[in-house]
Amino acid sequence: MKHDPQDFHQRLEAHDDQSINPSANPSLATLIDPTRRNLLKGGLGLAALGFFGGGLAACSKASASPLLNFTSVPLQFDPQFDQVLVPPGYRAVPFFSWGDAVEPGATDWRPDASDDWQAQLKQAGDNHDGMNFFAFEGEEDRGLLVMNHEYVNPPLHPSGVIDQSRPRPLDEVRKEQAAHGVSVIEVRKGSDGQWHRVMDSPYNRRISMLTPMRLAGPLAGLEMMKTASDPEGLTVLGTLNNCATGVTPWGTFLTCEENWHNYFINRDQQDYQRRVSHKRYGLATEGTSKNYAWETADARFDATPYADQPHGGHVNEPHRFGWVVEIDPFDPGAQPIKRTAFGRFSRECAALALGEDGRMAFYSGDDARGEYVYKFVPSGRFDAANPRANRDLLDEGTLYAARFDADGSGQWLALVHGQNGLSAEHGFASQAEVLLNARAAADRAGATPMDRPEWATVHPGTREVYVALTNNDGRGDKQPTDAANPRPHNLHGQILRFNEQGGDPTATAFTWELFLLAGEARGARTAGGEPMPANLTGTVNGDIFSSPDGLAFDAAGRLWIQTDYDDEEAPMQGMGCNMMLCADPATREVRRFMVGPRGCEITGLAWSPDGKAMWANIQHPSLSYPASDGRSRPRSTTVLVTRLDGGVIGS
């Protein structure tokens, strides 16, 4: 098998998170008085943390958390580490891997990856990511586990190679498209006390890049959504780069399309330069598309305008991705729906906050360096007594982008035509243009460029919102440092948290603080004995980590943190393999709960209703996991974590 997984993922990383934000939105240091400005000048501006409810002081004290009742697992540095490590008293077992049978009639996965694309359509997709558990009504021991399949790895093919230097074989492209998307699988707790898959469940379902989906909301049927393949602009084939997720109060799954732009190319340089909907998102303009060169076999991914084709060919096809897709897991025949009112960007998640009166907000990050934090507020309210009335609540509402002011306050800037500079003279002829070009709208409105906003999550009791900012090596160069993003050349990232005014998810003002800066422990030294550079030093109270990505709260209010960094990079040598940690929001103590195999990202998290089972995803392991035999093809895998005594995870 000829492949180098680490090299492949380094190549994807190199273009996935490029900073392409051209805005000149001011540094927060220019928005505050000179006294506070001086605290932010130079170095890290860590003194500014004193403004925000504890900052360093809260993190400098050891704590005995009442929430974190497990023993930390150690860092793993062995380049041949090929397993999942959890604390004493726990076990983690492979539960669902790429290629496992999903739909009726699915064939068993072949270890040589010779399954064709028709087989892959019925099997688990690749690169498991965000997921949620949906219990059957009135049942705690039976539910549907629904998960994303973000993208594909070279071991998908027998050769272990994805060669973009020549036209791609259509069968390979179709297999890659089939391995994207979503899996729905039924799971049940057996008489042995363990969770198992229900292999013959009528709910088991695969959704892929070959699944028809309905466009809904403000952009459905508009000219900007029409293509030669879909002249009505109402039906999209497929969903891709599905990363994090969300759920609705009425029990549907929200999958979010992240780095979709890397699948398209526009070779008309003049058109590209004036087409904001392509340029502001960074489509390729020469060679092949950045991911997989599908356009060499499938014309939909060639977004070059062709005057001799209806609707310019597929120049509008990129407009049909970057949305929230709603899926009803309990109706296998229901068509997925792309909800365009949410706005279009490289969306990480749609984290729900639900008020007592039924008003809602969904929080999202735009995962690229220098992009923004958003929320979408539906116009209507959730009505538990009238489930049918809730089904189209996501088609009307207001999209906001966040401005984080340096005094710890913040504003939600409405991305609404006619407000905040979003007018025809500034390139926004209608609300449809605002939603299509949400990044450019946030530029104009004056949102704060952030250090790769990833997952958001909402505390189940307080509605406090936490956002992971993974890293930004361009901070201080391409974007100036500020209070929310205080470190130049920020390789380790940070976590922010904020409270909406009055605890109202629909409020337009909030207060915020830095929950922690990830990185090396204070006082750490380099291998040569020198003090660790300031930009690599964090404020973690407990076990160190880098690059927070996935975030989720369990029912007890524990904050779970998952990491995503290249474990071969020199600054990560003190971190070892990627990991999952748990934090107490009150004490800020952090403990390491899981370490994954070499080369992986740990992502996606779901719990059984009683909290006694946890599922987490091991994405793109580089050696031979889950077989861990040094020979087998590595497979992205969902692991099931339980306590040996049957207790609640983490307690």
C-alpha positions as a printed Julia matrix, in Angstrom:
651×3 Matrix{Float64}:
   0.0    0.0     0.0
   1.7    3.23   -1.19
   0.63   6.12    0.95
   1.95   8.59    3.45
  -1.0    9.64    5.61
   0.96  12.31    7.45
   2.1   13.94    4.2
  -1.45  13.84    2.81
  -2.93  15.56    5.87
  -0.14  18.13    6.0
  -0.96  19.03    2.39
  -4.66  19.4     3.16
  -3.89  21.43    6.27
  -1.7   23.77    4.24
  -4.66  25.02    2.22
  -7.61  24.22    4.49
  -6.93  27.05    6.91
  -5.27  29.73    4.82
  -6.11  33.28    5.8
  -7.98  34.9     2.92
  -9.7   37.65    4.88
  -8.92  40.93    3.06
 -10.77  43.17    5.52
  -9.08  45.93    7.45
 -11.33  45.63   10.5
  -9.56  47.46   13.33
  -7.59  45.79   16.05
  -9.43  46.0    19.32
  -6.46  47.97   20.64
  -7.71  50.9    18.56
 -11.17  50.73   20.11
 -10.2   51.31   23.76
  -8.67  54.06   25.85
  -4.86  54.58   25.86
  -4.32  53.11   29.34
  -5.8   49.77   28.36
  -4.2   50.0    24.93
  -0.75  50.07   26.49
  -1.5   46.8    28.26
  -2.18  45.17   24.92
   0.89  46.51   23.12
   3.79  44.19   22.49
   4.37  40.6    23.61
   1.23  38.68   24.42
  -0.73  41.36   26.2
  -1.38  38.78   28.93
  -1.87  41.52   31.49
  -5.12  42.24   29.7
  -6.46  38.96   31.0
  -6.91  40.69   34.31
  -9.9   42.5    32.81
 -11.81  39.3    32.34
 -13.11  37.66   35.46
  -9.98  35.92   36.68
  -7.92  35.04   33.64
  -4.48  34.07   34.88
  -5.38  34.35   38.53
  -8.12  31.76   38.26
  -5.83  29.44   36.33
  -2.85  29.77   38.62
  -4.38  27.96   41.56
  -4.64  24.22   41.9
  -8.18  22.97   42.36
  -9.99  19.9    43.49
 -12.79  19.7    40.99
 -16.02  18.02   42.09
 -16.7   17.17   38.43
 -13.45  15.5    37.36
 -13.33  12.18   39.15
 -10.88  10.24   37.03
  -7.13   9.85   36.84
  -5.37  11.73   34.04
  -3.78   9.63   31.33
  -0.18  10.42   30.35
   1.01  12.02   27.13
   2.15   9.58   24.44
   5.27  10.39   22.42
   6.07   7.05   20.73
   5.78   7.48   16.93
   4.44   3.9    16.83
   1.69   4.48   19.41
  -1.36   2.87   17.78
  -4.13   2.56   20.34
  -6.63   4.53   22.4
  -5.69   5.18   26.02
  -8.31   5.99   28.67
  -8.09   6.26   32.48
  -7.93   3.28   34.84
 -11.4    1.89   35.41
 -12.49   2.67   31.82
 -12.38   0.83   28.55
 -12.49   2.08   24.95
 -13.41  -0.39   22.21
 -13.76   0.1    18.44
 -17.47   0.39   17.64
 -17.97   1.62   14.05
 -15.23   1.94   11.41
 -14.95   3.16    7.84
 -16.36   0.47    5.55
 -18.61  -1.2     8.13
 -22.0   -2.23    6.76
 -24.79   0.32    7.25
 -27.7   -0.18    4.88
 -29.47  -3.44    4.04
 -27.57  -5.38    1.41
 -24.22  -3.84    2.33
 -21.22  -6.07    1.77
 -18.48  -6.64    4.32
 -15.55  -4.26    4.07
 -12.57  -5.66    2.2
  -9.2   -5.2     3.91
  -7.56  -4.44    0.55
 -10.08  -1.58   -0.02
 -11.26  -3.14   -3.27
 -14.91  -2.33   -2.49
 -16.36  -0.32   -5.39
 -18.35   2.89   -5.1
 -21.71   1.11   -5.12
 -20.56  -0.89   -2.09
 -19.27   2.27   -0.4
 -22.71   3.88   -0.73
 -24.04   1.36    1.79
 -20.99   1.31    4.08
 -19.69   3.7     6.72
 -18.01   6.73    5.19
 -14.51   7.97    5.96
 -13.16  10.45    8.5
 -15.84  10.22   11.17
 -16.47  13.62   12.73
 -19.26  15.37   14.64
 -22.1   13.17   15.9
 -25.18  13.13   18.09
 -27.28  10.52   19.87
 -31.06  10.58   19.37
 -33.0    8.45   21.86
 -36.25   6.81   20.85
 -39.14   8.43   22.68
 -39.52   6.96   26.15
 -36.43   4.74   25.77
 -33.0    5.3    27.32
 -31.4    2.1    26.04
 -32.16   2.52   22.34
 -31.31   5.31   19.95
 -29.86   6.48   16.67
 -26.22   7.5    16.44
 -25.83  10.0    13.61
 -22.38  11.08   12.47
 -20.58  13.06    9.81
 -17.96  11.76    7.38
 -15.88  14.83    6.65
 -13.55  13.88    3.81
 -11.51  10.87    2.58
  -8.02   9.46    3.05
  -5.79   7.79    0.43
  -6.28   4.29    1.97
  -9.85   4.5     0.62
  -8.35   3.07   -2.58
  -6.37  -0.17   -3.0
  -3.32   1.8    -4.19
  -3.37   4.05   -1.13
  -2.89   7.01   -3.48
  -5.03   9.95   -4.62
  -3.16  11.27   -7.68
  -4.23  14.77   -8.74
  -1.49  15.09  -11.37
  -3.65  13.39  -14.01
  -7.4   13.11  -14.76
  -9.1   11.16  -12.01
 -10.84   7.84  -12.83
 -14.59   8.31  -12.49
 -14.97   5.17  -10.37
 -12.45   6.52   -7.85
 -14.22   9.87   -7.73
 -17.59   8.2    -7.19
 -16.16   6.13   -4.33
 -14.77   9.28   -2.7
 -18.13  11.01   -3.1
 -19.89   7.99   -1.61
 -17.56   8.07    1.41
 -18.49  11.67    2.25
 -21.65  12.64    4.1
 -23.5   11.11    7.04
 -24.29   7.72    8.6
 -27.38   6.95   10.68
 -27.12   3.72   12.71
 -29.39   2.27   15.36
 -27.71   1.27   18.64
 -29.13  -0.56   21.63
 -27.96  -1.55   25.1
 -28.0   -5.32   25.39
 -28.67  -7.68   28.25
 -24.9   -7.81   28.79
 -24.98  -4.13   29.74
 -23.04  -3.09   26.64
 -24.14  -1.09   23.61
 -24.36  -2.83   20.25
 -25.35  -1.92   16.73
 -28.74  -3.07   15.41
 -27.61  -4.33   12.03
 -31.06  -4.91   10.51
 -32.63  -1.66   11.68
 -34.88   0.1     9.13
 -33.4    3.4    10.35
 -29.85   2.57    9.19
 -29.02   4.98    6.39
 -26.18   6.52    4.39
 -26.32  10.07    3.03
 -23.52  11.09    0.67
 -22.37  13.42   -2.09
 -24.71  11.47   -4.36
 -27.89  12.04   -2.28
 -30.43  14.58   -3.64
 -31.19  17.41   -1.2
 -33.73  20.21   -1.22
 -32.72  23.85   -1.13
 -34.94  25.87    1.2
 -35.08  29.36    2.61
 -34.33  32.77    1.09
 -32.02  31.57   -1.7
 -34.05  28.61   -2.98
 -34.86  28.95   -6.67
 -32.91  32.18   -7.2
 -30.77  32.65  -10.3
 -27.6   32.5    -8.2
 -28.48  28.89   -7.25
 -29.24  27.6   -10.77
 -26.85  25.45  -12.78
 -26.83  23.54  -16.03
 -27.63  20.41  -13.99
 -30.34  22.08  -11.9
 -32.02  24.86  -13.92
 -34.64  25.35  -11.19
 -32.12  25.96   -8.41
 -34.05  23.79   -5.97
 -32.19  20.46   -5.74
 -28.55  19.88   -4.82
 -26.78  16.59   -5.24
 -24.96  15.83   -2.02
 -23.24  17.3     0.99
 -19.51  17.4     1.67
 -16.83  18.28    4.18
 -19.31  17.7     6.99
 -17.48  18.59   10.17
 -19.34  19.52   13.35
 -23.05  19.31   14.0
 -26.07  20.58   15.87
 -29.5   19.41   16.92
 -32.91  21.05   16.93
 -35.43  21.0    19.78
 -37.73  19.01   17.51
 -35.22  16.18   17.17
 -33.48  16.66   13.83
 -29.77  16.52   13.04
 -27.89  19.54   11.66
 -24.77  18.75    9.65
 -22.53  21.63    8.66
 -20.5   21.98    5.45
 -17.02  23.23    6.24
 -14.16  23.46    3.69
 -16.35  22.94    0.63
 -14.45  25.56   -1.39
 -11.47  23.23   -1.75
 -13.5   20.98   -4.07
 -14.05  23.61   -6.79
 -12.01  25.52   -9.37
 -12.66  28.64  -11.46
 -10.01  29.0   -14.17
 -11.33  32.33  -15.47
  -9.07  34.72  -13.58
 -11.02  37.84  -14.5
 -14.3   36.31  -13.45
 -12.77  35.02  -10.24
 -11.4   38.42   -9.25
 -14.79  40.09   -9.48
 -16.91  37.2    -8.19
 -16.97  37.68   -4.4
 -18.79  34.37   -3.91
 -15.68  32.58   -5.22
 -12.77  34.81   -4.27
 -13.73  35.54   -0.66
 -13.87  31.78   -0.05
 -10.64  30.86   -1.82
 -11.6   28.57   -4.7
  -8.67  27.26   -6.74
  -7.89  29.13   -9.96
  -5.2   27.02  -11.62
  -4.08  23.43  -11.82
  -6.8   21.4   -10.15
  -9.16  21.96   -7.25
  -7.32  21.75   -3.94
  -9.03  18.56   -2.8
  -9.21  15.5    -5.05
  -9.53  17.13   -8.55
 -13.07  15.84   -8.93
 -13.67  18.33  -11.75
 -11.5   16.16  -14.02
 -14.21  13.49  -13.9
 -17.35  15.34  -12.74
 -18.22  18.64  -14.47
 -20.18  19.92  -11.46
 -16.94  20.85   -9.72
 -15.63  23.0   -12.57
 -16.99  26.4   -11.5
 -15.46  28.2   -14.49
 -18.23  30.18  -16.27
 -19.14  28.93  -19.75
 -21.22  31.34  -21.81
 -22.43  28.6   -24.13
 -24.06  26.6   -21.31
 -27.32  27.34  -19.46
 -26.7   29.4   -16.31
 -23.01  29.55  -17.17
 -22.53  25.83  -16.66
 -21.69  25.15  -13.02
 -20.33  28.53  -12.0
 -23.06  28.62   -9.34
 -22.4   25.12   -7.99
 -20.17  26.44   -5.14
 -23.13  28.57   -4.03
 -24.97  25.37   -3.18
 -22.49  24.35   -0.47
 -21.47  25.92    2.83
 -24.9   25.55    4.42
 -26.55  23.85    7.37
 -28.25  20.64    6.25
 -31.19  19.37    8.3
 -31.76  15.61    8.43
 -34.62  13.77   10.15
 -32.94  10.63   11.55
 -36.28   9.0    12.39
 -37.62   9.23    8.83
 -35.37   7.24    6.48
 -37.35   8.49    3.49
 -37.08  12.18    4.34
 -35.02  14.28    1.93
 -32.22  16.29    3.59
 -32.79  20.06    3.44
 -30.17  22.79    3.0
 -31.27  25.78    5.08
 -29.99  28.92    3.37
 -31.2   31.39    6.03
 -28.17  30.31    8.12
 -25.76  32.0     5.7
 -22.85  30.51    3.77
 -19.31  30.08    5.04
 -16.98  27.27    6.16
 -19.25  26.36    9.02
 -18.04  24.22   11.9
 -21.23  23.67   13.87
 -24.71  24.89   14.78
 -24.75  24.75   18.59
 -28.23  25.28   20.03
 -29.21  27.57   22.9
 -32.91  27.32   23.79
 -34.65  29.86   26.01
 -37.52  29.1    28.34
 -39.89  30.92   26.0
 -38.91  28.84   22.96
 -36.64  31.42   21.35
 -33.44  29.94   19.94
 -29.93  30.73   18.75
 -27.48  28.52   16.86
 -23.76  29.35   17.26
 -21.11  28.63   14.62
 -17.45  29.18   13.9
 -15.96  29.76   10.45
 -12.87  27.57   10.47
 -10.11  29.59    8.86
  -7.5   31.97   10.18
  -8.93  35.43   10.63
 -12.6   34.46   10.19
 -15.6   35.04   12.43
 -17.97  33.72   15.07
 -21.65  33.75   14.05
 -25.07  33.03   15.42
 -28.4   32.49   13.68
 -31.61  33.44   15.46
 -34.79  31.98   13.94
 -37.72  34.37   13.73
 -40.17  31.9    15.23
 -40.25  30.05   18.53
 -40.1   26.36   19.28
 -43.49  24.99   20.29
 -43.17  21.57   21.91
 -46.93  21.09   21.72
 -47.02  21.54   17.94
 -44.12  19.58   16.4
 -45.3   20.01   12.83
 -45.21  23.81   13.15
 -41.5   23.66   13.98
 -40.37  21.99   10.79
 -39.68  25.18    8.8
 -38.5   27.44   11.62
 -35.0   27.42   10.16
 -36.05  29.17    6.95
 -36.52  32.61    8.49
 -34.32  34.49   10.92
 -31.35  36.79   11.43
 -27.69  35.96   10.97
 -25.22  37.82   13.2
 -21.42  38.09   13.37
 -19.62  38.78   16.65
 -17.52  41.79   17.63
 -15.42  41.17   20.75
 -14.59  44.51   22.39
 -11.48  44.78   24.54
 -13.33  45.74   27.73
 -14.98  42.3    27.87
 -18.2   43.38   26.19
 -19.38  42.29   22.78
 -21.95  43.01   20.11
 -23.8   40.84   17.64
 -23.77  42.66   14.31
 -26.85  41.93   12.22
 -26.01  40.74    8.7
 -29.16  42.23    7.26
 -29.48  44.12    4.0
 -29.68  47.83    4.74
 -27.93  47.56    8.11
 -24.25  47.84    9.11
 -23.16  49.01    5.67
 -24.73  46.08    3.82
 -26.1   48.08    0.91
 -25.99  47.97   -2.88
 -23.2   50.56   -2.98
 -21.04  48.15   -0.98
 -21.84  45.14   -3.16
 -24.91  43.77   -1.4
 -27.89  44.26   -3.7
 -30.23  42.11   -1.61
 -30.46  39.94    1.48
 -29.71  36.97   -0.74
 -26.31  38.5    -1.57
 -25.67  39.04    2.15
 -26.36  35.39    2.98
 -24.46  34.05   -0.03
 -21.42  36.15    0.85
 -21.67  36.02    4.64
 -17.9   36.39    5.05
 -17.84  39.6     3.03
 -20.91  40.83    4.93
 -19.14  40.24    8.26
 -16.09  42.08    6.89
 -18.23  45.1     6.07
 -20.16  45.0     9.35
 -16.94  45.11   11.39
 -16.81  41.69   13.05
 -13.66  40.61   14.9
 -11.29  38.32   12.92
 -10.56  35.31   15.13
  -7.91  32.57   15.48
  -9.65  29.8    13.52
 -13.09  29.59   15.17
 -14.01  25.93   15.47
 -16.7   24.26   17.56
 -19.04  26.12   19.87
 -20.97  24.51   22.71
 -23.56  25.75   25.2
 -23.58  24.97   28.93
 -26.72  22.92   29.67
 -27.56  24.89   32.8
 -26.34  28.46   32.32
 -26.45  28.82   28.51
 -22.89  30.15   28.69
 -21.3   29.71   25.25
 -17.78  28.36   24.73
 -15.88  28.66   21.43
 -12.64  26.9    20.47
 -10.09  29.0    18.59
  -7.69  26.37   17.32
  -4.62  28.4    16.32
  -3.38  31.11   13.95
   0.24  31.34   12.91
  -0.63  34.55   11.03
  -1.76  36.44   14.13
   0.39  39.53   14.61
   1.18  39.56   10.89
  -1.97  39.1     8.8
  -4.23  40.07   11.7
  -3.08  42.27   14.61
  -3.26  40.9    18.12
  -6.19  41.94   20.27
  -7.79  41.0    23.59
  -9.62  37.94   22.28
  -6.65  36.82   20.18
  -3.69  38.02   22.28
  -0.76  35.92   21.03
   1.3   36.58   17.92
   2.17  33.45   15.94
  -0.45  31.58   17.96
   0.31  27.87   17.46
  -1.66  26.49   20.41
  -5.0   28.32   20.38
  -7.45  29.34   23.1
 -11.01  28.9    24.34
 -13.36  31.85   24.81
 -16.6   31.9    26.73
 -19.39  34.46   26.78
 -22.76  35.19   28.32
 -25.66  36.7    26.42
 -27.22  39.77   28.0
 -29.96  38.66   30.38
 -29.29  35.01   29.49
 -31.34  35.58   26.33
 -30.07  33.6    23.3
 -31.5   36.28   21.0
 -29.74  39.22   22.7
 -27.53  41.49   20.63
 -25.03  42.21   23.43
 -22.85  39.88   25.51
 -19.9   39.8    27.89
 -16.9   37.56   27.25
 -13.6   36.35   28.69
 -10.69  34.09   27.83
 -11.37  30.77   29.52
  -7.82  29.58   28.85
  -4.85  29.84   26.52
  -3.65  26.41   25.41
   0.05  25.63   25.28
   3.05  24.69   27.38
   2.97  25.08   31.15
   4.21  28.33   32.64
   7.86  27.94   33.51
   8.43  25.24   30.91
  11.75  25.14   29.1
  12.82  24.05   25.67
  14.87  20.91   25.03
  17.93  23.15   25.13
  17.04  24.49   28.57
  15.9   27.92   27.42
  12.66  29.49   28.67
   9.73  28.48   26.49
   8.8   31.28   24.05
   5.89  33.36   25.3
   3.74  32.6    22.28
   3.93  28.88   23.11
   3.11  29.26   26.8
  -0.47  28.82   28.0
  -2.58  29.36   31.11
  -3.89  25.81   31.48
  -4.64  24.79   35.06
  -3.78  21.11   34.83
  -2.87  18.96   31.84
  -1.41  20.84   28.89
  -2.71  20.57   25.34
  -2.65  22.34   22.0
  -5.13  23.34   19.31
  -8.59  22.9    20.87
 -11.09  21.9    18.2
 -14.1   19.83   19.28
 -16.04  21.09   22.31
 -19.07  19.54   24.01
 -20.81  19.64   27.36
 -22.21  16.55   29.02
 -25.42  16.71   31.07
 -23.5   17.36   34.31
 -21.79  20.46   32.92
 -18.35  19.01   32.21
 -16.61  20.66   29.25
 -14.96  18.12   26.95
 -12.13  19.38   24.74
 -10.75  17.56   21.7
  -7.52  18.5    19.92
  -6.35  18.65   16.32
  -2.69  19.34   15.57
   0.07  17.75   13.52
   1.9   15.58   16.05
   5.03  15.65   13.86
   5.47  19.43   14.0
   8.34  20.63   16.17
   6.22  22.86   18.46
   3.99  19.86   19.2
   6.76  17.56   20.39
   5.86  18.39   23.98
   2.23  17.43   23.37
   2.57  13.96   21.84
  -0.48  12.4    20.18
  -3.83  14.17   19.95
  -6.11  13.86   22.94
  -9.43  14.54   24.62
  -9.55  16.4    27.92
 -12.22  17.43   30.39
 -12.51  20.81   32.13
 -14.48  22.09   35.08
 -15.98  25.45   34.02
 -15.95  26.73   37.61
 -12.39  25.85   38.68
 -10.93  25.76   35.13
  -9.09  22.57   36.02
  -8.26  20.43   32.97
  -7.55  16.69   32.99
  -6.53  14.45   30.1
  -9.08  11.68   29.58
  -8.05  10.08   26.28
  -5.04   9.88   23.98
  -5.49   8.63   20.43
  -3.19   6.78   18.03
  -0.4    8.5    16.17
  -1.48  10.82   13.38
  -5.14  10.99   14.37
  -7.48  13.8    15.3
  -9.94  13.1    18.11
 -13.32  14.55   17.24
 -17.05  14.03   17.62
 -18.73  13.23   20.9
 -22.05  11.72   21.98
 -23.48  10.19   25.14
 -26.22   7.75   26.03
 -29.08   9.46   27.94
 -27.85   8.07   31.27
 -24.29   9.32   30.68
 -22.86   5.82   31.13
 -21.71   5.41   27.52
 -19.67   7.83   25.45
 -18.83   7.66   21.76
 -15.83   9.54   20.33
 -14.22   9.48   16.9
 -10.66   8.65   15.92
 -10.19  10.4    12.59
  -7.44   9.58   10.06
  -5.14   7.41   12.25
  -1.83   7.03   10.4
  -0.62   3.53   11.36
  -2.97   0.53   11.56
  -5.71   1.45   14.05
  -8.18  -0.12   14.93
  -6.47  -3.43   14.1
  -3.27  -2.06   15.72
  -1.28  -4.91   14.22
   1.27  -2.9    12.25
  -0.03  -4.27    8.94
  -3.68  -3.41    8.4
  -5.05  -0.41    6.57
  -5.88   2.4     9.07
  -9.57   3.21    9.41
 -11.35   6.15   10.95
 -13.26   4.66   13.85
 -15.88   5.48   16.45
 -14.88   4.17   19.86
 -17.3    3.31   22.67
 -16.11   4.33   26.13
 -17.65   2.87   29.29
 -16.68   2.46   32.93
 -15.85  -1.02   34.14
 -18.23  -0.53   37.07
 -21.03   0.73   34.82
 -20.98   4.26   36.24
 -21.38   7.68   34.66
 -18.47   8.83   32.5
 -16.28  11.35   34.32
 -18.07  11.19   37.65
